[in-house]
Amino acid sequence: MLQVIDVYKIGDKISVTLRGKCEDIKNGSKLKDNDGNMYNVLSVGMTRFNNPSDIAQSTTVLIAPCSLKKGVQLYRV
């Protein structure tokens, strides 16, 4: 399970920061919420951290326009 901890609109896309084990998420991955809505990962970004051990705690992805909000739980498909 991944939790949405931040959402930021960039042009017509949305940047979503996810907390959880994200190491296998890559461009083209699909995510699904509890309601069955599917989200395509367009791009995976790197988040800046001062402590290298914090890098594995969250990842930022770019997805197509949607109405995701903080706190939503997502699952890899």
SERO-4910 file (N, C-alpha, C, O; in steps of 0.05 Angstrom, whole numbers):
BEGIN
 pado doro    nc1    nc2    nc3   cac1   cac2   cac3    cc1    cc2    cc3    oc1    oc2    oc3
  Met    A     16    -23      0      0      0      0     18     25      0     38     26     13
  Leu    A      9     45    -15     23     71    -16      3     92     -7    -21     90    -13
  Gln    A     13    112      7     -5    133     16      3    159      2     27    166      1
  Val    A    -17    174     -8    -12    200    -20     -7    220      2    -24    225     19
  Ile    A     17    232      2     24    251     23     26    280     13     27    298     29
  Asp    A     26    283    -14     26    310    -25     16    309    -54     22    289    -68
  Val    A      2    329    -62     -8    331    -90     -3    359    -99     -9    378    -85
  Tyr    A      8    362   -124     14    388   -134      9    388   -164     20    371   -179
  Lys    A     -7    407   -174    -14    408   -202     10    421   -217     20    442   -210
  Ile    A     18    408   -239     39    418   -257     27    418   -285     25    397   -297
  Gly    A     20    441   -295      8    442   -322    -18    427   -322    -35    432   -305
  Asp    A    -21    408   -340    -45    392   -341    -41    364   -327    -58    347   -330
  Lys    A    -19    361   -313    -13    336   -299    -12    341   -269    -15    364   -260
  Ile    A     -9    320   -254     -8    322   -225     17    308   -214     22    285   -221
  Ser    A     32    322   -197     55    310   -183     44    299   -157     31    313   -142
  Val    A     49    274   -152     39    260   -128     63    248   -112     78    233   -123
  Thr    A     65    256    -87     86    244    -70     73    221    -55     53    224    -42
  Leu    A     86    198    -57     76    173    -45     94    164    -23    118    164    -25
  Arg    A     82    155      0     97    143     21     93    113     20     70    104     17
  Gly    A    114     98     23    112     69     22    135     58      6    152     73     -3
  Lys    A    134     32      1    155     19    -14    150     25    -44    133     13    -56
  Cys    A    166     43    -55    162     52    -82    184     44   -101    184     52   -124
  Glu    A    203     28    -92    226     22   -108    220      8   -135    236     10   -153
  Asp    A    197     -5   -137    191    -19   -163    172     -3   -180    164    -13   -201
  Ile    A    166     22   -172    149     39   -190    167     52   -210    188     63   -204
  Lys    A    158     50   -235    174     62   -257    154     75   -277    130     71   -275
  Asn    A    165     88   -297    149    100   -318    131     78   -330    141     57   -338
  Gly    A    105     83   -333     87     64   -344     73     46   -324     55     31   -330
  Ser    A     82     47   -298     68     32   -277     39     41   -274     32     63   -281
  Lys    A     23     23   -264     -5     29   -259    -11     27   -229     -1      9   -215
  Leu    A    -26     46   -219    -34     47   -191    -65     47   -190    -78     57   -208
  Lys    A    -76     36   -168   -105     35   -165   -112     44   -137    -98     38   -118
  Asp    A   -135     58   -135   -144     66   -108   -165     47    -98   -172     28   -112
  Asn    A   -176     52    -74   -196     34    -62   -222     33    -77   -237     13    -75
  Asp    A   -228     53    -94   -252     54   -110   -249     41   -137   -268     39   -152
  Gly    A   -225     31   -143   -220     17   -168   -210     36   -190   -207     27   -213
  Asn    A   -207     62   -184   -197     81   -204   -167     75   -210   -152     70   -192
  Met    A   -160     75   -236   -133     68   -245   -118     94   -251   -130    113   -262
  Tyr    A    -92     94   -245    -75    117   -251    -50    107   -264    -37     89   -255
  Asn    A    -42    120   -286    -18    113   -301      5    132   -292      2    156   -292
  Val    A     27    120   -285     51    135   -277     65    144   -303     75    127   -318
  Leu    A     65    170   -308     78    180   -332    109    183   -328    124    178   -346
  Ser    A    116    191   -303    145    195   -298    150    192   -268    132    199   -252
  Val    A    173    182   -261    181    180   -233    203    200   -227    223    202   -242
  Gly    A    199    216   -207    219    236   -200    234    228   -175    227    210   -160
  Met    A    255    243   -170    271    238   -145    265    262   -126    266    285   -135
  Thr    A    261    255   -101    256    276    -81    282    282    -67    298    264    -62
  Arg    A    287    307    -61    312    315    -48    310    309    -18    291    317     -5
  Phe    A    330    296     -8    332    290     21    360    297     31    379    295     16
  Asn    A    362    306     55    388    312     67    400    286     79    424    283     80
  Asn    A    383    268     88    392    243    100    387    220     80    364    215     74
  Pro    A    407    208     69    404    187     49    385    164     57    372    152     40
  Ser    A    383    158     83    366    136     91    336    143     88    319    125     89
  Asp    A    330    169     84    302    177     81    292    173     52    268    175     47
  Ile    A    310    169     33    303    167      5    283    144      0    264    148    -16
  Ala    A    285    122     14    268     99      9    240    103     21    223     86     18
  Gln    A    235    125     36    209    128     49    188    140     31    164    136     37
  Ser    A    195    154     10    175    166     -7    186    170    -35    210    172    -39
  Thr    A    168    172    -55    175    177    -83    154    196    -94    131    195    -87
  Thr    A    163    212   -113    144    230   -127    140    220   -155    160    214   -169
  Val    A    115    219   -164    109    210   -191     91    231   -205     78    246   -191
  Leu    A     92    231   -231     76    249   -247     54    232   -260     61    212   -273
  Ile    A     29    239   -256      7    224   -268    -11    243   -284    -10    267   -281
  Ala    A    -28    231   -300    -47    246   -316    -67    260   -297    -70    252   -274
  Pro    A    -81    280   -307   -100    294   -290   -120    276   -276   -131    257   -288
  Cys    A   -125    282   -251   -144    266   -235   -151    283   -210   -142    306   -208
  Ser    A   -166    271   -193   -175    286   -169   -164    273   -143   -177    273   -123
  Leu    A   -139    263   -144   -127    251   -120   -123    272    -99   -118    295   -105
  Lys    A   -126    264    -74   -122    282    -51   -104    269    -31   -100    245    -31
  Lys    A    -93    285    -13    -76    275      8    -91    254     24   -115    257     29
  Gly    A    -77    233     33    -89    212     49   -100    188     34   -105    168     46
  Val    A   -103    191      8   -114    168     -8    -94    146     -8    -69    150     -9
  Gln    A   -103    121     -7    -86     98     -8    -87     86    -37   -108     83    -49
  Leu    A    -63     80    -47    -60     69    -74    -46     43    -72    -31     37    -53
  Tyr    A    -50     26    -92    -39     -1    -94    -27     -5   -121    -38      5   -141
  Arg    A     -4    -20   -123      7    -27   -149    -10    -47   -162    -22    -65   -149
  Val    A    -13    -45   -189    -29    -65   -204    -10    -83   -218    -18   -101   -233
***
